[in-house]
Structures are given as structure tokens and as C-alpha cells.
Amino acid sequence: MNLPSPMPSRQTWAQWAFQFIRVIQPRLAQIEATSVRQEQVYRMRIATVGTLPSAAPAGQWIYVSDETGGAIPCFSDGTNWRRVTDRAIAS
């Protein structure tokens, strides 16, 4: 088992922190620029219960406009479209 060396001085920690920030900031900026958070509104496909596409593959999202109880986002589990509120099958 490799034990850490004795506690470094504050100067060493400060240098390490500064170097860490220099390395991580560009990476975080890159993630931010390529992720969904680009200040854009994400639009889900809209469907009615009768026009829902295949639920395969799992992990899809859709907005069901005439779902029982009102319009609601649903997700696919690979077999069925399920309401996000209670995981019941869209009907």
C-alpha cells in the first residue's frame, strides 16, 4: 500500500491548486460548449397516444399531447412508452 507523503506546505498546495485549475478549466469549457447547456431550448418530438413510434431502443423521449390526465413527457424503456411522473405505460 502506497501511503501519501507527509503533508506538503501551503505553498506546495497552492501551486498544485493553481496547476489543477489551469488544466481543468479548458476541459470544463470544452464540456460546456459541447453539452446540451448552450442556452438553447430543447424540443421533444410531439405525438399522440395513437401515433407513438416504436419504443425501441430504450432511452428515447417524447411529448405525448393527449395522454390521460393531460399532455406529458414520456420515455421509452425499450418496450413501452412510460410517463415520467409515475412510470405508467402511456395510454
matplotlib code that plots the C-alpha trace (Angstrom):
import matplotlib.pyplot as plt

x = [0.0, 1.4, 0.9, 0.9, 4.0, 3.8, 1.5, 3.1, 3.5, 0.8, 3.0, 3.0, -0.7, -1.3, 1.0, -0.9, -4.3, -3.2, -1.9, -5.0, -7.2, -5.1, -5.6, -9.3, -10.7, -10.2, -11.7, -14.7, -15.2, -15.0, -17.6, -19.8, -19.5, -20.5, -23.2, -26.9, -26.4, -25.9, -28.8, -31.0, -34.4, -34.5, -37.6, -39.0, -40.8, -44.6, -47.0, -50.4, -51.0, -52.2, -49.2, -46.4, -43.4, -41.7, -40.3, -37.1, -34.4, -34.7, -33.8, -35.9, -38.0, -41.3, -44.0, -47.5, -50.1, -53.2, -52.1, -54.7, -54.7, -53.1, -50.0, -46.8, -43.2, -42.7, -39.6, -39.1, -37.9, -37.2, -40.7, -43.2, -43.5, -43.8, -45.0, -42.2, -44.5, -45.4, -43.7, -47.2, -47.4, -48.7, -52.4]
y = [0.0, 3.4, 6.0, 9.6, 11.6, 13.9, 17.0, 19.4, 23.0, 25.6, 26.9, 23.4, 23.1, 26.5, 25.6, 22.3, 24.0, 26.7, 24.0, 21.9, 24.9, 25.6, 22.1, 21.6, 25.0, 24.4, 20.9, 22.2, 24.9, 22.2, 20.1, 23.2, 24.1, 20.6, 19.8, 20.5, 23.6, 26.0, 28.3, 26.7, 25.2, 21.5, 20.4, 17.0, 15.3, 15.6, 12.7, 11.5, 8.1, 6.7, 7.8, 6.9, 5.4, 2.2, 2.4, 0.6, 1.4, 2.4, 5.9, 8.0, 10.9, 12.2, 14.6, 13.0, 15.7, 13.6, 11.5, 10.6, 13.4, 15.9, 16.3, 14.9, 13.9, 10.2, 8.0, 4.6, 1.6, -0.3, -1.9, 0.7, 4.5, 5.4, 8.6, 10.4, 11.2, 7.6, 5.3, 4.0, 3.0, 5.9, 5.4]
z = [0.0, -1.0, 1.7, 0.8, 1.6, 4.6, 4.3, 1.9, 2.7, 1.9, -0.9, -2.5, -2.1, -3.7, -6.6, -7.0, -6.9, -9.5, -11.8, -11.4, -12.3, -15.3, -16.5, -15.7, -16.8, -20.6, -20.2, -18.4, -21.1, -23.8, -22.0, -21.6, -25.3, -26.5, -24.0, -24.0, -21.9, -24.7, -23.7, -26.2, -25.6, -26.1, -28.2, -27.8, -30.6, -30.1, -30.7, -29.7, -27.9, -31.2, -33.2, -30.7, -32.6, -31.6, -28.0, -29.2, -28.4, -24.8, -23.7, -26.1, -25.1, -26.5, -25.5, -25.6, -26.2, -25.4, -22.6, -19.9, -17.4, -19.8, -22.0, -20.5, -21.4, -21.7, -22.1, -23.7, -21.8, -24.9, -25.0, -23.8, -23.6, -19.9, -18.3, -16.4, -13.4, -12.4, -14.9, -16.1, -19.7, -21.9, -22.7]

ax = plt.figure().add_subplot(projection="3d")
ax.plot(x, y, z, "-o")
ax.set_aspect("equal")
plt.show()
